[in-house]
Amino acid sequence: MVLTKRGKVEILGEKNKPIDAKLPAPTTKSNHARNFFDAIRSGRPLNADIESGFLSTALSHLGNIAVRLGRSPRFDPQKAQYIDDNEANQLLGRTYRQGHWAIPKGA
């Protein structure tokens, strides 16, 4: 898949052959922000639930880790960690300095 800052979207298949796919109309950041604030005010669910957001960003993070390592480590989705790969697992989180405001509770 190729996504550019200028809005080009291209999906490639086997041997980088373009695939003609029907894509939904793009949304703007303001639509997402408006939906978020409306959900807070009204209590209605978000257009994109938290699990979908997590899964879509997790896929990008896992891809970035593979690129950084220069290899494709094996990932166990049930345990949310790489299999027998400490180097890859270290890239799943960060070490916070003592007293940092962003330290997750219980960490």
C-alpha positions in Angstrom: 0.0 0.0 0.0 1.3 3.4 -0.9 0.0 6.5 0.9 1.4 10.0 0.3 1.0 13.3 2.1 -0.7 14.6 -1.1 -3.5 12.1 -0.9 -2.4 9.5 -3.4 -3.5 6.0 -2.4 -2.3 2.9 -4.3 -2.8 -0.7 -3.4 -0.3 -3.2 -4.9 -0.7 -6.9 -5.2 1.5 -9.7 -6.2 4.7 -8.5 -8.1 3.6 -4.9 -7.3 0.7 -5.1 -9.7 -1.8 -2.3 -8.9 -5.1 -3.5 -7.5 -8.3 -1.5 -8.3 -10.0 -1.1 -4.9 -13.0 0.9 -4.0 -11.9 3.2 -1.1 -14.2 5.1 1.2 -14.3 8.9 0.8 -11.5 10.5 2.8 -12.4 12.2 6.0 -10.8 15.3 7.5 -9.3 15.7 10.9 -12.0 18.1 11.8 -14.7 15.4 11.3 -12.8 13.0 13.7 -12.4 15.8 16.2 -16.1 16.8 15.9 -17.2 13.2 16.4 -14.9 12.9 19.4 -16.3 16.0 21.1 -19.9 15.1 20.1 -19.4 11.6 21.7 -18.2 13.2 24.9 -21.2 15.6 25.1 -23.9 13.1 24.1 -22.5 9.8 25.3 -22.9 8.2 21.9 -20.2 5.8 20.7 -17.4 7.1 18.5 -17.4 6.4 14.7 -14.1 4.6 15.2 -14.0 2.5 18.4 -10.9 2.4 20.6 -10.1 -1.2 19.6 -10.1 -0.4 15.9 -7.9 2.5 16.5 -5.5 0.4 18.6 -5.3 -2.4 16.0 -4.7 -0.1 13.1 -1.9 1.9 14.8 -0.4 -1.3 16.3 0.0 -2.7 12.7 2.0 0.4 11.8 4.2 0.2 14.9 4.9 -3.5 14.2 5.9 -2.6 10.6 8.2 0.2 11.8 9.8 -2.2 14.3 10.5 -4.7 11.4 12.0 -1.9 9.4 14.2 -0.8 12.2 15.5 -4.3 12.9 15.9 -5.1 9.2 14.0 -8.4 9.6 10.5 -9.8 10.2 10.3 -10.9 13.8 7.5 -13.3 14.8 4.8 -11.7 16.9 2.4 -13.4 19.2 -0.9 -11.3 19.2 -2.3 -13.1 22.2 0.6 -12.1 24.4 1.2 -8.9 22.5 4.9 -9.5 22.3 7.5 -11.0 20.0 8.4 -14.6 20.2 12.0 -15.2 21.6 13.2 -11.8 20.5 14.3 -9.4 23.3 15.6 -6.8 20.9 12.2 -6.5 19.2 10.3 -6.6 22.5 12.3 -3.6 23.8 10.9 -1.6 20.9 7.3 -2.2 22.0 7.6 0.2 24.9 9.9 2.8 26.5 11.9 3.3 29.6 10.7 6.5 31.5 13.0 8.5 33.7 12.2 8.5 37.4 9.3 10.9 38.2 8.3 11.5 34.6 4.6 12.6 34.4 3.8 10.1 31.6 4.7 6.9 33.5 1.7 4.6 33.2 0.1 3.8 36.5 1.3 0.5 38.0 4.5 0.6 35.9 
